[in-house]
Amino acid sequence: MKNEITVKEKRNIKINKQELIRVLKFLAFSCTAGIIQFGTFTLLNEVARLSYWPSYLIGLVLSVVYNFTLNRRFTFKSANNVPLAMSLILLYYAIFTPLSTLWGDALTDKAGWNEYIVLAGTMVINFVTEFLFSRFVVFKNSINSRNSSEKVALEKEESGEKDGRNV
């Protein structure tokens, strides 16, 4: 008997590769968003001398908008309803932000932990939980739909079809 890979196994390998690429893209965009968040936090914490929580919240908001935009377009390639997808991300942050702000404030101001260690740990927790929420809730049914909708638009354009009517 030969060790032949079945069609189903080939499909599973392809899906696993796509998922690994998706995780790596999300990681790359999250790292750049993390730079935005960390830089903003540092400026506000060190230069403006704001306490942990406002520095954290402002940096978080800037990184979330950036990260959502790039991940929707390039990681999940979603043509999903943007207001709906953003609302779901806001729902995630409506839970994550108060919790992370409270534990960050408690660990830094009350327990005396270093702000940057707390921020780094919080960013790791945010990365893992946001990826899972984005992948399995926000973009669950619309992954790669951007490619599909672009393909349909191109086919319509090439066939001379405009607004559902042949020209």
C-alpha positions, 0 to 999 in steps of 0.5 A, spaced: 500 500 500 502 506 498 502 512 503 497 516 498 494 523 501 486 523 500 483 529 498 480 530 504 487 530 508 490 535 502 484 539 504 485 539 511 493 540 510 491 546 506 486 549 511 491 548 517 496 552 512 491 558 511 489 558 519 497 558 521 498 564 516 492 567 519 495 567 526 501 569 523 498 575 520 494 577 526 500 576 530 504 581 525 498 586 525 497 585 533 505 587 534 504 593 530 498 595 534 502 593 540 507 598 538 502 604 537 499 602 544 506 601 547 508 608 544 502 612 546 502 609 553 509 611 554 508 618 552 502 619 556 505 615 562 512 618 562 511 625 558 504 627 560 505 624 567 498 621 567 496 615 571 496 608 568 489 607 567 488 613 562 495 612 559 492 605 558 485 606 555 488 612 550 493 607 547 488 601 547 483 605 543 488 607 538 491 600 537 484 597 537 482 601 531 488 600 527 488 593 528 481 592 527 482 595 520 488 591 518 485 585 520 479 585 517 482 587 510 488 583 510 488 577 515 480 575 515 479 578 508 472 580 510 467 583 506 462 583 512 458 589 514 463 593 517 459 597 522 456 590 525 463 587 525 466 593 529 460 593 534 462 586 535 469 588 537 466 593 541 462 588 545 469 584 546 472 591 548 466 592 553 468 586 557 476 586 556 477 594 557 474 594 564 477 588 566 484 589 564 483 597 566 481 594 573 487 589 574 492 593 571 490 599 576 490 594 582 497 591 580 500 597 578 497 603 583 495 598 589 500 592 589 506 596 586 508 592 580 511 595 574 507 598 569 510 595 563 510 588 566 503 589 567 502 592 560 506 587 557 502 581 560 495 585 558 497 585 551 499 578 551 492 576 554 489 581 549 492 578 543 490 571 544 483 572 546 481 577 541 484 573 536 479 567 538 473 572 538 475 575 532 476 568 528 470 564 531 465 570 533 466 576 529 469 573 522 466 566 523 462 566 517 465 571 512 473 569 512 475 570 505 469 573 503 472 580 501 476 575 495 469 572 493 466 579 493 471 582 489 471 576 484 464 577 483 465 585 481 471 583 477 466 578 473 461 583 472 465 588 470 468 583 465 462 581 462 459 588 461 454 587 466 452 594 470 448 594 476 445 587 475 443 589 467 447 587 461 450 593 457 
